[in-house]
Amino acid sequence: MEMFRDDLFCSPTDNFHKNRLSINGIDHNEKSVWHGTSSLDPAIVYDDQQDGFMMQFSQKGFWGRGIYFAHKSSYSHSYGFRVEGSAPTERPEGSTGEREMFLAKLLTGNETLMDRDQSSAKATECRNLPAPPVNPQTNMKYNTVSGFTAGSQVWIVYENGRAYPEYLVRYYRGTRDTSRTPFETKEEATKAKESMAEEAPTLAIARVLSWFRQSDTIVDQAELGQAPNTSAVANGSGVEGKQKVTWEYLDAKGTWTAYGPLLQGIIEGRFQKDLSPQQAVVQFKSGEWRYEVNMKSMEQTNIEHHAHTKRKVRRRQH
């Protein structure tokens, strides 16, 4: 799960919408909602420093041409961006079946519920909406239209700048792949994170692509900082038979240093799958640099430094 800065949600555009609602005595009514971009690269949304979600990319739906957001992620899954083979911008390449969707903040303001299933005439009215209808009590248009479809409540806005793409979530469905989902439950992931914090307080967790939804958990690749300079074996290392497996890199002082516990599981999971040289890699960020561990060449590379500094990596069984 990648979290973006709050710059956009505090931008002049956002302040304009919040101030407009406040001036008219309308509650901001901020909601956390899901949104899939279909074939549009999500980078176009989160890289836009003015509007974020834009009407220019919207299509006509059951409530007219607008920007649709959903309460349930299962609805937005149908519109999830297919990562595999799409060559995303600065994000890691996707694996089979992976998709991305946004968890966004949405200002709904004064909303109206329009039931398109009420009648065929109502369905036609909803489909031809160019903007929210007028509130008869105030003689002003509602800010947002809402309705129900495909088992979820949805909200539709007809203008730019009303939502902020807070998180981009990468996920997959189906049988759990331990190389991508090292933890089976949210509790296991939380416990490992707490253990890591106790053993390595200075460990920098750059980002964990994860999605916790009610009783099930989908966790994708994680990018984790390296452990402090110590050769101690980290808890959470892989186990092969009765032997413990620890992944280490040779630091600048010539000391073999263990990676953090969470990263151990991810690297070992990839290693066990015997992937191609192009796939047998794990990327993570520590401090200001992004690194790549290649389990075929057994090297760690600083992929952001101009010198692309390389260090030896080893898989130690003990």
C-alpha positions as CSV (number, residue, x, y, z in Angstrom):
1,M,0.0,0.0,0.0
2,E,1.6,3.3,-1.0
3,M,0.6,6.4,0.8
4,F,0.9,9.8,-0.9
5,R,1.6,13.2,0.6
6,D,-1.3,15.3,1.9
7,D,-0.2,18.3,-0.4
8,L,-3.1,17.9,-2.8
9,F,-5.8,17.6,-0.1
10,C,-4.6,20.8,1.4
11,S,-4.3,22.5,-2.0
12,P,-6.1,25.7,-3.1
13,T,-8.5,23.5,-5.1
14,D,-9.4,21.5,-2.0
15,N,-9.7,24.6,0.1
16,F,-12.0,26.0,-2.5
17,H,-14.4,23.1,-2.2
18,K,-14.2,23.0,1.6
19,N,-14.7,26.8,1.9
20,R,-17.6,26.6,-0.5
21,L,-19.3,24.0,1.6
22,S,-18.6,25.9,4.8
23,I,-19.9,29.2,3.5
24,N,-23.2,27.5,2.6
25,G,-23.4,25.8,6.0
26,I,-22.8,22.4,4.6
27,D,-20.9,19.7,6.5
28,H,-17.8,18.5,4.6
29,N,-19.0,14.9,5.1
30,E,-15.6,13.4,4.3
31,K,-15.6,9.7,3.5
32,S,-12.9,7.0,2.8
33,V,-13.9,5.3,-0.5
34,W,-12.5,3.0,-3.2
35,H,-11.9,3.9,-6.9
36,G,-10.5,1.9,-9.8
37,T,-9.0,3.6,-12.8
38,S,-9.7,0.8,-15.3
39,S,-7.0,1.1,-18.1
40,L,-5.8,4.6,-16.9
41,D,-2.4,4.4,-15.1
42,P,-3.0,5.6,-11.5
43,A,0.2,7.7,-11.8
44,I,-1.8,10.1,-13.9
45,V,-4.1,10.7,-10.9
46,Y,-1.5,10.9,-8.1
47,D,1.0,12.9,-10.1
48,D,-1.6,15.6,-10.9
49,Q,-1.0,18.4,-8.3
50,Q,-4.1,20.3,-9.1
51,D,-7.2,18.1,-9.5
52,G,-6.2,14.4,-8.8
53,F,-9.4,12.6,-10.0
54,M,-10.5,14.4,-13.2
55,M,-13.8,14.4,-15.1
56,Q,-11.8,14.4,-18.4
57,F,-11.1,10.7,-17.8
58,S,-14.6,9.8,-16.7
59,Q,-17.2,7.7,-18.6
60,K,-21.0,7.5,-18.5
61,G,-22.4,5.1,-16.0
62,F,-25.8,4.4,-14.3
63,W,-25.8,7.9,-12.8
64,G,-24.4,9.8,-15.9
65,R,-20.9,10.9,-16.7
66,G,-19.1,11.4,-13.4
67,I,-16.3,10.2,-11.2
68,Y,-17.5,7.1,-9.3
69,F,-16.4,6.0,-5.8
70,A,-17.5,3.0,-3.8
71,H,-18.0,1.9,-0.2
72,K,-16.9,-1.7,-1.0
73,S,-13.6,-2.6,-2.7
74,S,-15.3,-5.5,-4.4
75,Y,-17.2,-3.1,-6.6
76,S,-14.0,-1.2,-7.6
77,H,-12.2,-4.5,-8.3
78,S,-14.0,-4.6,-11.6
79,Y,-12.3,-1.3,-12.5
80,G,-9.0,-2.1,-10.9
81,F,-5.9,-1.2,-13.0
82,R,-4.2,-4.4,-14.3
83,V,-0.6,-4.0,-13.4
84,E,0.9,-7.0,-15.3
85,G,2.3,-6.0,-18.6
86,S,1.2,-2.4,-18.2
87,A,4.7,-1.0,-17.5
88,P,3.8,1.3,-14.6
89,T,5.9,4.4,-14.0
90,E,8.1,4.3,-10.8
91,R,6.2,1.4,-9.3
92,P,7.5,-2.2,-9.3
93,E,6.5,-4.4,-12.2
94,G,3.3,-6.4,-11.5
95,S,3.0,-10.1,-11.2
96,T,0.2,-12.4,-12.6
97,G,-3.3,-11.3,-11.6
98,E,-2.2,-8.1,-9.7
99,R,-4.4,-5.0,-9.8
100,E,-4.3,-1.6,-8.2
101,M,-7.1,0.7,-6.9
102,F,-7.2,3.8,-4.8
103,L,-8.4,4.3,-1.3
104,A,-9.4,7.9,-1.4
105,K,-10.7,10.7,0.7
106,L,-13.9,12.2,-0.8
107,L,-15.8,15.3,0.2
108,T,-19.5,14.4,-0.4
109,G,-21.0,17.5,1.2
110,N,-24.8,17.5,0.8
111,E,-25.7,14.3,-1.0
112,T,-28.9,12.8,-2.4
113,L,-29.7,9.2,-2.8
114,M,-31.2,8.3,-6.2
115,D,-32.7,4.8,-6.5
116,R,-32.4,3.9,-10.2
117,D,-34.3,0.6,-9.5
118,Q,-37.4,2.5,-8.6
119,S,-38.7,2.5,-12.1
120,S,-37.5,2.5,-15.7
121,A,-38.2,6.3,-15.9
122,K,-36.0,6.8,-12.8
123,A,-33.2,4.7,-14.3
124,T,-33.3,6.8,-17.4
125,E,-33.2,10.0,-15.4
126,C,-30.2,8.8,-13.4
127,R,-28.3,7.7,-16.5
128,N,-28.8,11.1,-18.2
129,L,-27.7,13.2,-15.2
130,P,-25.3,15.9,-16.3
131,A,-24.9,17.1,-12.6
132,P,-26.6,16.5,-9.2
133,P,-30.2,17.6,-9.1
134,V,-31.5,20.7,-7.3
135,N,-32.4,20.4,-3.6
136,P,-35.9,21.8,-3.4
137,Q,-35.3,23.0,0.2
138,T,-32.4,25.2,-0.7
139,N,-32.9,25.7,-4.5
140,M,-29.2,24.8,-4.8
141,K,-27.8,21.6,-6.5
142,Y,-26.7,18.8,-4.2
143,N,-23.0,18.3,-4.1
144,T,-23.0,14.5,-4.6
145,V,-25.3,11.8,-5.9
146,S,-25.3,8.4,-4.3
147,G,-26.9,5.1,-5.1
148,F,-26.6,1.3,-4.8
149,T,-25.3,-1.1,-7.4
150,A,-23.5,-4.4,-7.5
151,G,-23.8,-4.8,-3.7
152,S,-22.2,-1.5,-2.8
153,Q,-23.2,2.1,-2.2
154,V,-21.5,4.4,-4.7
155,W,-21.0,8.2,-4.7
156,I,-20.7,10.2,-7.9
157,V,-19.3,13.7,-8.3
158,Y,-19.3,15.8,-11.4
159,E,-16.4,18.1,-10.9
160,N,-12.6,17.9,-10.4
161,G,-10.8,18.3,-7.1
162,R,-13.3,16.7,-4.8
163,A,-11.3,13.6,-3.8
164,Y,-7.7,12.9,-2.8
165,P,-5.9,9.7,-3.7
166,E,-4.6,8.9,-0.2
167,Y,-3.5,5.3,-0.8
168,L,-2.7,3.2,-3.9
169,V,-3.4,-0.5,-3.1
170,R,-1.8,-3.3,-5.1
171,Y,-3.4,-6.7,-4.5
172,Y,-4.3,-10.1,-6.0
173,R,-7.1,-12.6,-5.5
174,G,-7.0,-16.4,-5.3
175,T,-4.7,-18.8,-3.6
176,R,-2.2,-17.1,-1.3
177,D,1.3,-16.8,-2.8
178,T,3.7,-16.8,0.1
179,S,6.4,-14.9,-1.9
180,R,3.9,-12.0,-2.2
181,T,1.9,-12.6,1.0
182,P,4.3,-13.8,3.7
183,F,1.7,-13.4,6.4
184,E,-1.6,-15.2,6.4
185,T,-3.4,-12.9,8.7
186,K,-3.4,-9.3,9.8
187,E,-2.5,-10.5,13.3
188,E,0.7,-12.2,12.0
189,A,1.8,-9.2,10.1
190,T,1.2,-6.9,13.1
191,K,3.1,-9.2,15.4
192,A,6.1,-9.4,13.0
193,K,6.1,-5.6,12.7
194,E,6.1,-5.2,16.5
195,S,8.9,-7.8,16.9
196,M,10.9,-5.9,14.2
197,A,10.4,-2.6,16.0
198,E,11.6,-4.1,19.3
199,E,14.7,-5.6,17.7
200,A,15.5,-2.8,15.4
201,P,14.0,0.5,16.5
202,T,15.8,2.4,13.8
203,L,14.4,0.1,11.0
204,A,12.8,2.3,8.4
205,I,9.7,0.7,6.8
206,A,9.3,2.5,3.5
207,R,6.1,0.9,2.4
208,V,4.1,-2.2,2.7
209,L,1.7,-3.0,-0.1
210,S,-1.2,-4.5,2.0
211,W,-4.9,-4.7,2.1
212,F,-6.8,-5.7,5.2
213,R,-10.5,-6.4,4.5
214,Q,-12.8,-7.7,7.2
215,S,-11.9,-11.4,7.8
216,D,-9.4,-11.8,5.0
217,T,-6.0,-10.3,4.3
218,I,-4.2,-9.7,1.0
219,V,-0.6,-8.5,1.4
220,D,1.5,-7.8,-1.6
221,Q,5.3,-7.1,-1.9
222,A,6.8,-5.1,0.9
223,E,9.6,-2.6,0.7
224,L,11.5,-2.5,4.0
225,G,14.6,-0.7,5.3
226,Q,17.6,-2.7,6.3
227,A,18.4,-3.6,9.9
228,P,21.1,-1.7,11.8
229,N,24.7,-2.9,11.3
230,T,24.7,-6.1,13.2
231,S,25.4,-9.7,12.3
232,A,22.7,-11.0,14.6
233,V,20.3,-13.5,13.1
234,A,16.9,-11.8,12.7
235,N,13.8,-13.6,14.0
236,G,11.4,-14.4,11.1
237,S,14.2,-15.8,8.9
238,G,13.2,-18.6,6.6
239,V,13.5,-22.2,7.8
240,E,14.6,-25.0,5.5
241,G,14.1,-28.4,7.2
242,K,15.6,-28.1,10.6
243,Q,18.0,-25.4,9.4
244,K,17.5,-21.7,9.8
245,V,18.0,-19.5,6.8
246,T,19.2,-16.0,7.0
247,W,19.8,-13.5,4.1
248,E,22.7,-11.1,4.6
249,Y,24.6,-8.5,2.7
250,L,28.2,-7.4,3.0
251,D,28.2,-3.8,4.3
252,A,30.8,-1.1,3.6
253,K,32.8,-2.2,6.7
254,G,33.1,-5.8,5.4
255,T,30.6,-7.2,7.9
256,W,27.8,-9.6,6.9
257,T,24.6,-7.9,8.1
258,A,21.2,-9.5,8.3
259,Y,18.2,-8.0,6.6
260,G,15.1,-7.2,8.7
261,P,12.7,-9.9,9.7
262,L,9.9,-9.0,7.2
263,L,12.3,-8.7,4.3
264,Q,13.8,-12.1,5.2
265,G,10.5,-13.8,4.5
266,I,9.9,-12.0,1.3
267,I,13.4,-12.7,-0.1
268,E,13.3,-16.4,0.9
269,G,9.8,-16.8,-0.6
270,R,11.0,-15.5,-3.9
271,F,14.1,-17.7,-3.7
272,Q,12.0,-20.8,-3.1
273,K,9.9,-20.2,-6.2
274,D,13.0,-20.5,-8.4
275,L,12.0,-17.6,-10.6
276,S,13.7,-16.3,-13.7
277,P,16.6,-13.8,-13.3
278,Q,14.2,-11.0,-14.1
279,Q,11.7,-12.0,-11.5
280,A,14.0,-13.2,-8.7
281,V,14.4,-9.7,-7.3
282,V,13.1,-7.8,-4.3
283,Q,13.2,-4.0,-4.0
284,F,13.1,-2.0,-0.8
285,K,13.9,1.5,0.4
286,S,16.2,2.5,3.2
287,G,16.7,6.2,4.0
288,E,16.8,8.1,0.8
289,W,17.9,5.2,-1.5
290,R,16.1,2.4,-3.1
291,Y,17.8,-1.0,-3.3
292,E,17.3,-4.2,-5.3
293,V,18.3,-7.7,-4.1
294,N,18.9,-10.2,-6.9
295,M,18.8,-13.8,-5.8
296,K,20.3,-15.1,-9.0
297,S,23.4,-12.9,-9.1
298,M,23.4,-12.7,-5.2
299,E,24.0,-9.0,-5.3
300,Q,22.4,-5.9,-3.8
301,T,22.3,-2.8,-6.0
302,N,21.6,0.8,-5.1
303,I,19.4,1.4,-8.1
304,E,19.0,5.2,-7.4
305,H,22.6,6.2,-6.7
306,H,24.4,7.3,-9.9
307,A,27.2,4.7,-9.2
308,H,24.7,1.9,-8.7
309,T,26.8,0.6,-5.8
310,K,26.7,-3.2,-5.6
311,R,27.2,-5.4,-2.5
312,K,27.5,-9.2,-2.1
313,V,24.5,-11.1,-0.8
314,R,24.5,-14.5,0.8
315,R,21.9,-17.1,2.0
316,R,23.3,-18.6,5.2
317,Q,21.9,-21.8,6.5
318,H,22.6,-22.6,10.2
